[in-house]
Structure formats: structure tokens, C-alpha cells
Amino acid sequence: MMINGLSPLTDLERDALGELANLAMARAALSLRQMVHAEVLLSVPAVEIMSPAAAADIVSRPENPSLVAIRQDFSGPFAGRALLIFHETTSLELVRIVVGRQLSIEDIVDLEDEALAETGNIILNSWVSTLANLLKQKLSMSLPMVVRHNRGQIFDSADAQNAAILFLHIRFDTRQHEISGYVALMMDIPSIDELRKVIAHFVASVSRPPA
């Protein structure tokens, strides 16, 4: 099915992006392990391209419509917005993991944005930086910003009608906790097209037989 004029990922593109995403998450897990002083496993079960509306449907839950996202904008050969998204109740559990101790609700509220921004900065920077390094491209990123939205607002932007989402469902596992979240890279169609060209070049370079 076409998505705002884009065809879905091919199996080769999906495999390449999945490999890049798992490399990025391994790098992020190492940084998070040092921060929380515990084993952290980050995995990416699937990578897809979809419309903002389809992505909003996936992240929504009727029983928990409030979403917390860490947002960082990136620019370079392809540009867009990176979002690490959790449901509100999940984000509170993540804060408890990050700060490493039992806290009252009042203390969690005081520390929540700081802990989420730090976690998001690690995960989003690891993903975007790994993608940029392996694809030999330069991308710059803004500082992390914590935003709160309901399901219908999470992917709002002036260009949403001409955008697509590179969407990753991630799992954040520690010894005692398992948390699900989402990484979404929201880009306009020319940026998605440019990314696909770079991925095609990357696939060709790694599959080319040695001279």
C-alpha cells in the first residue's frame, strides 16, 4: 500500500534498517547500563514505514490515552523529527528505573522530565548517530525536549500530510522490568526518498564481493 506516495519497505530495506537499528540499540543499552548500574537490553522487533495516522493508531491505548515523548529534531542529507514515545504510566516506571530507587509520586514528578530527557537523548542519539556513521552521512540533532500529547496530537506538524514515519517498536528490559516503547523518525517524503537511496548504497557496498 502506498503511504503518501511512498511504497512500503522492501524486505532488503527492512532487513538493513533492522540491522542498523539493533546496532544502535546495543550502543544505547551500553550507555544506559552505565547510567542505571544494571543490565539493560534494548531490542527492535520490527521496522516499518507508515503514515502518521497509522503510527498514532499503534501507539494509542483506550485505557491510557496520554503519551509522553522525548523529541529531538535532526538535519542533514535527510531531516526530520525523532521521537521516543511511551505511555504515561510506562514513563513513570522508566523514571523509577533510571533514578534507581523507590520514590514517591511527588518525587517522580519532580525528576520525571530530567530522567526522560536523559534517557531519550541516549536512545535517539544512538539511533540517529549510528545510522549517520554507518551510512557515512552527517546529521546534527537538537537538544531533547519532553512533550505530552494525546494520541491524536503526537505526530501533529505543519507538514504531517506530506510526511511518513520510520517506525520502530522497541523493548527496554532490565532484570526486574520490561517496558515497551516506540521510536518514530518523522520525515518529509524527499527525506524518506533520500534515506532509501543511502540505504540502497549501503546494502550494495556491504554485499559487493571483495576485489
C-alpha positions, -999 to +999 in steps of 0.1 A: +000+000+000+013+035-009+020+058+020+017+095+010+031+084-024+058+061-009+059+023-014+063+001+016+098-010+026+112-039+006+124-070+025+160-059+018+154-024+032+136-037+062+165-061+070+191-034+065+172-010+087+166-037+113+203-044+115+212-008+118+185-003+145+198-032+165+233-019+163+221+015+175+201-001+204+231-021+215+251+011+217+223+028+236+220-002+260+257+001+269+252+038+278+220+031+298+237+003+317+263+027+329+236+052+339+213+028+358+240+004+371+221-026+359+219-049+328+198-033+301+187-050+269+171-030+241+157-048+211+138-037+179+113-064+169+102-046+137+109-016+114+083-001+091+074+030+071+039+042+077+017+073+077+015+095+108-022+084+113-012+047+112+016+053+137-008+071+160-032+042+159-004+018+170+007+039+200-028+046+212-045+027+240-081+034+250-073+028+287-043+051+286-046+078+260-019+101+274+015+098+257+049+111+268+075+117+241+111+128+241+116+148+209+148+157+190+149+173+156+177+163+132+190+178+100+214+168+072+210+149+039+177+138+054+159+158+081+130+153+104+119+147+140+129+118+162+105+108+189+109+083+217+073+075+228+059+059+260+025+057+275+023+079+306+021+051+331+051+034+314+071+066+316+067+067+354+081+032+357+110+041+334+118+071+357+120+047+387+144+025+368+166+054+358+169+070+392+175+036+408+154+039+439+118+039+452+102+073+450+070+089+460+047+102+432+057+137+442+094+130+438+088+112+405+070+142+391+099+164+401+125+142+384+104+129+355+113+153+327+150+153+336+152+115+336+131+111+305+152+137+286+184+120+295+171+085+285+157+098+253+189+117+244+208+084+248+184+063+227+176+088+200+212+100+196+224+064+195+199+055+167+205+087+146+243+087+151+247+051+143+226+055+112+246+085+102+280+069+108+273+036+091+257+053+061+286+078+061+264+109+064+265+138+088+234+146+109+230+171+136+205+169+165+187+194+187+186+192+225+159+168+238+125+181+247+099+163+267+064+167+253+030+153+264+002+147+240-029+126+235-030+100+207-043+124+181-016+150+187+016+130+189+025+133+152+010+168+146+031+191+125+025+216+097+038+190+072+021+159+085+001+154+053+033+152+033+053+131+059+059+095+066+071+077+098+100+053+100+086+034+130+104+011+154+087-008+183+114-012+210+116-033+242+135-019+272+144-048+295+162-049+329+164-077+354+132-067+370+113-047+344+101-049+308+090-017+292+077-012+257+080+020+237+084+033+202+110+052+182+095+072+154+115+092+128+091+116+111+104+129+078+090+145+047+088+125+015+120+138-001+139+130+031+125+094+032+134+090-005+170+102+002+173+078+032+162+049+009+188+059-016+215+059+010+203+026+024+204+011-011+240+023-015+249+008+019+234-025+011+252-026-022+285-017-005+283-045+021+271-071-003+297-063-030+323-092-032+358-083-023+382-074-052 
